[in-house]
Amino acid sequence: MIVICKQHVEVPVPTPKSDEVLLKLEATSINPVDWKIQKGLLRAIFLPRKFPHIPCVDVAGDVVEVGPQVKDFKVGDKVIAKLGLVYGSGLAEFAVASESLTAVRPPEVSAAEAAGLPVAGLTARDALTQIAGVKLDGSGQQKNILVTAASGGVGHYAVQLAKLGNTHVTATCGARNIEFVKGLGADEVLDYKTPEGAVLKSPSGKKYDAVIHCTTGIPWSTFSPNLTENGKVIDLTPGPSSFWSFAVKKLTFSKKQLVPFILTVKREGLEYMVQLVKEGKIKTVIDSRFPLSRAEDAWAKSIDGHATGKISGDIISGCLLFQSFCVSMYGTRYI
Ligand SMILES: NC(=O)c1ccc[n+]([C@@H]2O[C@H](COP(=O)([O-])OP(=O)(O)OC[C@H]3O[C@@H](n4cnc5c(N)ncnc54)[C@H](OP(=O)(O)O)[C@@H]3O)[C@@H](O)[C@H]2O)c1
């Protein structure tokens, strides 16, 4: 049995290895994978090796020290980075990042906007481009895409990117976020709590070439009648049954496929996403912001799974972000 406790702890500022940079963090975003690691849900794949484990991997900050072999960054550079999942460390004032998973953040992109991008943004991009075959410059054949949970961290980037790729986008979200998701560019939006939403039926009768599946609990029998002959469901939360279905569909030469997806981040992807934000082609929409001293509140909000809501009267959704301005550090200790 794993007993989990969360607490703010003081730990030494980490020392960068030869190919790493030390960052003074300005913003960190939470992804569901962060608390899935804490809960032990992914222990077969990711088990923290060092305790206290400081969670979160998507960060933006200033380079304050570079390892001797670092070539592309210098002290004072403003950057974003994707930290290693096993070591995390984003919910802290300082973190070390591999040079190969760090990219320059231009001044036009705020730290908070940038910190939302690595895992959520690149998952959306890579699922669309590598598996759904969407060309984000709009040069490809027009496809019909369904994005489930389009109001969430991945979904809100997926809708925007899919529109850059000149696709027709159907999206699902809760009733309170319908206008928000339309505002991101979705052509038609289904409330997932209505009968039409539950069966994922496109209001215009379109069949989907690909589904960017950002939620869970929807059976294949619901997807299948809504797919084109070669339609794919890209499962972003694949469990054993997803891998089993993938294998069975391959073995039976099924044209419709369920494709389990696991993100691999490279610096090129970070640079690409930051550039899109800089050019105003996509945006990071921030649900809520917390100081590091209230990390546990943001953590609970992410676990709650409803990262949407009203701030200053606007309905906005996206990533939970921390501003690292407090002196205390946040750690998760597995006992
Ligand atoms: N495979 C990978 O490499 C990878 C990478 C990134 C993320 N993921 C996974 O992708 C999933 C989504 O991540 P995320 O960051 O987008 O999560 P998230 O931001 O926490 O998603 C929250 C959103 O999902 C909506 N939602 C919940 N259930 C829904 C349903 N049945 N239908 C439609 N919308 C629903 C919520 O809307 P309401 O508030 O209205 O309910 C909320 O806006 C997670 O399971 C995550 O672990 C996987």
The ligand as an ORCA input file, in Angstrom:
! r2SCAN-3c Opt
* xyz 0 1
  N      -0.883     10.197    -23.470
  C      -0.232     11.328    -23.197
  O       0.951     11.472    -23.501
  C      -1.018     12.441    -22.537
  C      -0.549     13.744    -22.511
  C      -1.331     14.746    -21.945
  C      -2.559     14.404    -21.370
  N      -2.957     13.114    -21.381
  C      -4.256     12.724    -20.793
  O      -5.289     13.373    -21.507
  C      -6.395     13.560    -20.647
  C      -6.840     15.018    -20.742
  O      -5.827     15.852    -20.173
  P      -6.148     17.395    -19.899
  O      -4.915     18.016    -19.404
  O      -6.838     17.965    -21.089
  O      -7.227     17.245    -18.709
  P      -8.052     18.372    -17.987
  O      -7.582     19.728    -18.411
  O      -8.058     18.062    -16.541
  O      -9.549     18.158    -18.539
  C     -10.566     18.777    -17.864
  C     -11.704     19.074    -18.819
  O     -12.310     17.858    -19.258
  C     -13.718     18.102    -19.387
  N     -14.420     16.824    -19.324
  C     -14.384     15.922    -18.326
  N     -15.109     14.840    -18.639
  C     -15.630     15.083    -19.880
  C     -16.469     14.342    -20.761
  N     -16.938     13.117    -20.438
  N     -16.770     14.880    -21.961
  C     -16.308     16.104    -22.309
  N     -15.521     16.861    -21.511
  C     -15.196     16.343    -20.311
  C     -14.032     19.004    -18.223
  O     -15.215     19.718    -18.487
  P     -16.361     19.850    -17.350
  O     -15.754     20.663    -16.267
  O     -17.489     20.536    -18.035
  O     -16.695     18.448    -16.910
  C     -12.794     19.909    -18.175
  O     -12.948     21.083    -18.947
  C      -5.945     13.138    -19.250
  O      -6.394     11.833    -18.983
  C      -4.435     13.139    -19.353
  O      -3.810     12.264    -18.450
  C      -2.220     12.136    -21.940
*
